[in-house]
Amino acid sequence: MKNKRLKQMIKLLNQLASDYALQDGKEHQDLSTCLLVIRKRFEELVKLNQLIEKTEQWFINRNLDSLDGMGQLTKLKEEVDELVDARLSDDKPEEIDAVGDITVVLIGYCMQRGLNFMDCLDAAYEEIKDRKGKVINGVFVKEAK
């Protein structure tokens, strides 16, 4: 699993290099600035990878890694409800906690179902990246095909 994540990270690093070669439609004049930005993003990716691995190990240590995922779906609903409550009360620390908890639950669900969390996120992005639509009442609504 680590090799697969490393390949994903290299793919993202290559994408970052491409993205930062052009910024605001202008070629980067300062290579050191470009490299610093890429380094910072790469460090963030490494940290994300480490957090996913720690979370997976947490599930393994508690023998939760091979369940059927249904318990995680129940937990996900609870955590989303907590996020809604935190948003409605404008409680940033609780929002942060809820988003973190939701992420942990999704990582655990992926483990239990034999899915790769980063693959799921990548697939979702690939599906939405070129969507066109409009915002209605604060929600993006995609155009009908």
Rosetta silent file (secondary structure, phi, psi, omega in degrees, C-alpha in Angstrom):
SEQUENCE: MKNKRLKQMIKLLNQLASDYALQDGKEHQDLSTCLLVIRKRFEELVKLNQLIEKTEQWFINRNLDSLDGMGQLTKLKEEVDELVDARLSDDKPEEIDAVGDITVVLIGYCMQRGLNFMDCLDAAYEEIKDRKGKVINGVFVKEAK
SCORE:     score description
SCORE:     0.000 S_00000001
   1 L     0.000  -34.301 -179.667    0.000    0.000    0.000 S_00000001
   2 H   -65.016  -39.532  179.001    2.903    2.374    0.723 S_00000001
   3 H   -62.479  -38.985  179.181    4.306    1.974   -2.812 S_00000001
   4 H   -64.638  -42.741  178.024    0.930    2.874   -4.265 S_00000001
   5 H   -64.729  -39.908  179.216    0.748    5.988   -2.092 S_00000001
   6 H   -61.709  -42.364  177.034    4.288    6.943   -3.043 S_00000001
   7 H   -62.384  -39.627  177.663    3.341    6.696   -6.722 S_00000001
   8 H   -63.731  -40.753 -179.865    0.294    8.864   -6.034 S_00000001
   9 H   -66.314  -39.570  177.731    2.475   11.407   -4.262 S_00000001
  10 H   -65.037  -40.815  177.010    4.949   11.487   -7.149 S_00000001
  11 H   -59.766  -44.503  178.683    2.051   11.970   -9.562 S_00000001
  12 H   -66.192  -38.320  178.049    0.811   14.875   -7.441 S_00000001
  13 H   -62.710  -43.036  176.900    4.320   16.328   -7.211 S_00000001
  14 H   -61.748  -39.819  178.032    4.614   16.234  -10.997 S_00000001
  15 H   -64.594  -42.065  177.805    1.229   17.940  -11.251 S_00000001
  16 H   -60.329  -43.413  179.705    2.362   20.603   -8.782 S_00000001
  17 H   -59.779  -41.835  178.168    5.498   21.225  -10.810 S_00000001
  18 H   -66.008  -44.111 -178.453    3.346   21.723  -13.910 S_00000001
  19 H   -62.307  -38.475 -175.499    0.865   23.940  -12.072 S_00000001
  20 H   -89.942   -6.529  172.655    3.558   26.187  -10.654 S_00000001
  21 H   -66.057  -32.842  174.441    5.519   26.472  -13.877 S_00000001
  22 E  -121.654  125.172  177.494    2.686   28.801  -14.837 S_00000001
  23 E  -133.291  129.348 -177.244    1.052   30.907  -12.177 S_00000001
  24 L    56.367   33.499  177.589   -1.547   33.539  -12.950 S_00000001
  25 L    75.277    2.419 -179.454   -0.909   32.882  -16.630 S_00000001
  26 E  -118.314  142.538  177.664    2.728   34.020  -16.317 S_00000001
  27 E   -69.235  139.707  177.776    5.810   31.871  -16.274 S_00000001
  28 L   -61.503  125.897  176.310    7.588   31.849  -12.921 S_00000001
  29 L   -85.529  -27.432 -173.892   10.574   34.164  -13.125 S_00000001
  30 L  -109.014  102.223 -178.178   11.997   33.050   -9.804 S_00000001
  31 H   -61.616  -37.114 -178.575   12.872   29.349   -9.777 S_00000001
  32 H   -64.711  -36.804  176.889   13.635   29.388   -6.055 S_00000001
  33 H   -64.377  -44.061  178.420   10.121   30.655   -5.294 S_00000001
  34 H   -59.869  -45.754 -178.755    8.657   27.908   -7.459 S_00000001
  35 H   -66.140  -36.327  177.690   10.763   25.268   -5.732 S_00000001
  36 H   -64.517  -41.327  178.807    9.799   26.557   -2.281 S_00000001
  37 H   -65.373  -44.421  179.129    6.116   26.324   -3.134 S_00000001
  38 H   -62.779  -42.398  179.423    6.563   22.811   -4.530 S_00000001
  39 H   -61.019  -45.371  179.830    8.534   21.779   -1.438 S_00000001
  40 H   -60.840  -44.901  179.135    5.830   23.115    0.878 S_00000001
  41 H   -64.346  -40.032  178.747    3.131   21.261   -1.066 S_00000001
  42 H   -63.834  -41.358  177.334    5.191   18.073   -1.097 S_00000001
  43 H   -61.545  -38.256  176.664    5.662   18.321    2.673 S_00000001
  44 H   -63.892  -40.122  178.666    1.887   18.690    3.021 S_00000001
  45 H   -65.945  -40.254  177.603    1.401   15.567    0.901 S_00000001
  46 H   -62.793  -43.839  179.375    3.891   13.627    2.997 S_00000001
  47 H   -62.180  -43.192  177.709    2.082   14.747    6.153 S_00000001
  48 H   -59.661  -45.616  178.777   -1.268   13.699    4.673 S_00000001
  49 H   -59.586  -43.979  179.639    0.172   10.304    3.785 S_00000001
  50 H   -64.089  -39.922  178.953    1.561    9.894    7.317 S_00000001
  51 H   -65.965  -38.990  176.970   -1.783   10.843    8.861 S_00000001
  52 H   -63.432  -45.530  179.683   -3.598    8.315    6.675 S_00000001
  53 H   -62.430  -42.447  178.402   -1.104    5.610    7.684 S_00000001
  54 H   -63.258  -40.270  179.417   -1.453    6.490   11.397 S_00000001
  55 H   -65.679  -44.082  177.505   -5.232    6.417   11.088 S_00000001
  56 H   -61.104  -41.705  179.221   -5.146    3.042    9.335 S_00000001
  57 H   -63.945  -35.943  176.654   -2.845    1.698   12.041 S_00000001
  58 H   -59.128  -44.525  178.381   -5.299    2.959   14.674 S_00000001
  59 H   -65.335  -42.588  179.462   -8.021    0.852   13.016 S_00000001
  60 H   -62.524  -45.708 -178.215   -5.712   -2.162   12.751 S_00000001
  61 H   -60.439  -23.886 -178.779   -4.644   -1.912   16.404 S_00000001
  62 L  -105.555   11.799 -179.841   -8.293   -2.092   17.457 S_00000001
  63 L    56.287   36.749  179.031   -9.209   -4.910   15.035 S_00000001
  64 L  -103.708   -0.576 -172.183  -11.572   -2.572   13.194 S_00000001
  65 L   -78.439  -16.079 -174.787   -9.894   -2.893    9.802 S_00000001
  66 L  -117.789   20.133  176.322  -11.766   -5.957    8.550 S_00000001
  67 L   -78.744  178.426 -172.639  -15.370   -5.147    9.449 S_00000001
  68 L   -86.718   -2.505  177.423  -18.062   -4.672    6.796 S_00000001
  69 L    92.446  -16.693 -176.716  -18.172   -0.854    6.854 S_00000001
  70 H   -63.941  -38.697  177.672  -21.756   -0.534    8.058 S_00000001
  71 H   -63.146  -36.550  178.563  -20.690    0.720   11.484 S_00000001
  72 H   -67.448  -33.507  177.221  -18.562    3.381    9.817 S_00000001
  73 H   -66.378  -39.632  175.977  -21.579    4.540    7.802 S_00000001
  74 H   -62.999  -45.284  179.384  -23.568    4.952   11.010 S_00000001
  75 H   -63.688  -37.652  179.146  -20.654    6.842   12.549 S_00000001
  76 H   -60.372  -43.978  178.553  -20.345    8.999    9.424 S_00000001
  77 H   -61.068  -43.275  177.823  -23.953   10.135    9.756 S_00000001
  78 H   -59.671  -44.785 -177.511  -23.350   11.058   13.427 S_00000001
  79 H   -68.524  -36.476  176.841  -20.234   13.035   12.524 S_00000001
  80 H   -65.969  -40.499  175.890  -21.983   14.872    9.667 S_00000001
  81 H   -59.877  -39.807  177.137  -24.788   15.813   12.079 S_00000001
  82 H   -64.808  -37.305  177.533  -22.127   17.173   14.454 S_00000001
  83 H   -64.552  -43.039  178.037  -20.640   19.199   11.600 S_00000001
  84 H   -60.664  -45.924  178.540  -24.043   20.678   10.797 S_00000001
  85 H   -60.483  -43.526  179.783  -24.556   21.604   14.458 S_00000001
  86 H   -63.441  -40.446  178.898  -21.100   23.183   14.630 S_00000001
  87 H   -66.022  -44.562 -178.744  -21.745   25.192   11.461 S_00000001
  88 H   -63.806  -30.538  178.518  -25.141   26.389   12.650 S_00000001
  89 L   -95.681    5.828  178.509  -23.618   27.574   15.925 S_00000001
  90 L    51.914   46.456 -178.060  -20.581   29.042   14.098 S_00000001
  91 L  -104.856   90.625 -176.340  -18.245   27.003   16.317 S_00000001
  92 H   -56.415  -46.508  179.219  -14.958   26.758   14.357 S_00000001
  93 H   -58.633  -38.395  178.004  -13.172   24.412   16.801 S_00000001
  94 H   -71.494  -32.905  175.130  -16.112   21.975   16.616 S_00000001
  95 H   -63.010  -45.699  179.195  -16.199   22.293   12.812 S_00000001
  96 H   -59.632  -46.197  178.918  -12.501   21.392   12.682 S_00000001
  97 H   -59.958  -44.559 -177.657  -13.108   18.439   15.005 S_00000001
  98 H   -66.533  -42.339  178.574  -16.074   17.229   12.950 S_00000001
  99 H   -63.152  -42.035  176.599  -14.243   17.478    9.611 S_00000001
 100 H   -61.431  -45.203  179.396  -11.326   15.554   11.125 S_00000001
 101 H   -62.299  -41.154  178.537  -13.661   12.915   12.540 S_00000001
 102 H   -61.116  -42.344  179.640  -15.435   12.559    9.186 S_00000001
 103 H   -63.647  -44.302  177.685  -12.080   12.053    7.477 S_00000001
 104 H   -59.132  -45.488 -179.364  -11.051    9.401   10.012 S_00000001
 105 H   -62.018  -42.467  179.831  -14.360    7.590    9.524 S_00000001
 106 H   -66.080  -38.748  176.691  -13.963    7.668    5.731 S_00000001
 107 H   -62.317  -43.991  178.425  -10.403    6.321    5.949 S_00000001
 108 H   -63.620  -42.859  177.805  -11.664    3.503    8.184 S_00000001
 109 H   -58.784  -45.388  179.547  -14.565    2.784    5.848 S_00000001
 110 H   -59.371  -43.676  177.964  -12.154    2.565    2.915 S_00000001
 111 H   -58.388  -47.738 -176.100   -9.970    0.099    4.823 S_00000001
 112 H   -64.870  -29.207 -177.170  -12.952   -2.049    5.706 S_00000001
 113 H   -99.768    3.238  179.257  -14.200   -2.089    2.124 S_00000001
 114 L    73.296   27.359  178.869  -10.809   -2.622    0.486 S_00000001
 115 L  -104.139  158.425  175.604  -10.749    0.850   -1.041 S_00000001
 116 L  -104.485  121.475 -176.484   -7.880    3.309   -1.155 S_00000001
 117 H   -54.677  -46.951 -178.914   -8.827    6.685    0.342 S_00000001
 118 H   -66.035  -35.963  176.388   -6.565    8.663   -2.027 S_00000001
 119 H   -63.083  -40.233  178.838   -7.896    6.732   -5.040 S_00000001
 120 H   -63.820  -44.541  179.075  -11.433    7.632   -3.998 S_00000001
 121 H   -64.426  -42.605  178.663  -10.533   11.299   -3.634 S_00000001
 122 H   -62.504  -43.242  179.877   -8.701   11.265   -6.961 S_00000001
 123 H   -63.219  -40.426  179.390  -11.660    9.591   -8.698 S_00000001
 124 H   -64.198  -43.835  179.245  -14.058   12.165   -7.258 S_00000001
 125 H   -63.518  -44.665  179.803  -11.885   15.037   -8.431 S_00000001
 126 H   -58.592  -33.410  179.897  -11.490   13.532  -11.891 S_00000001
 127 H   -72.026  -34.399 -173.971  -15.267   13.294  -12.107 S_00000001
 128 H   -99.517  -15.243 -167.728  -15.908   16.930  -11.140 S_00000001
 129 L   -56.932  -32.649 -177.943  -12.884   18.795  -12.498 S_00000001
 130 L  -108.027   10.568 -179.034  -14.455   19.792  -15.814 S_00000001
 131 L   -64.757  144.601  173.902  -18.054   20.117  -14.665 S_00000001
 132 L  -117.146  150.215 -179.413  -19.965   23.170  -15.645 S_00000001
 133 E   173.918 -158.987  179.359  -22.928   24.515  -13.772 S_00000001
 134 E  -145.783  163.226  179.071  -24.034   27.296  -11.492 S_00000001
 135 E   -93.026  125.635  177.430  -24.436   28.033   -7.823 S_00000001
 136 E  -126.047  120.164 -178.183  -28.013   27.952   -6.552 S_00000001
 137 L    51.526   41.595  176.533  -28.639   28.766   -2.879 S_00000001
 138 L    78.870    8.556 -178.870  -24.970   28.172   -2.088 S_00000001
 139 E  -123.838  131.516  176.430  -24.827   24.747   -3.795 S_00000001
 140 E   -72.487  124.656  178.313  -23.095   23.986   -7.101 S_00000001
 141 E  -115.219  118.686 -176.750  -25.618   22.422   -9.480 S_00000001
 142 E   -71.853  151.062  176.139  -24.096   20.742  -12.510 S_00000001
 143 L   -66.159  147.031  174.570  -25.435   21.353  -15.985 S_00000001
 144 L   -70.597  144.894 -178.928  -27.615   18.646  -17.481 S_00000001
 145 L   -78.252    0.000    0.000  -25.769   16.656  -20.136 S_00000001
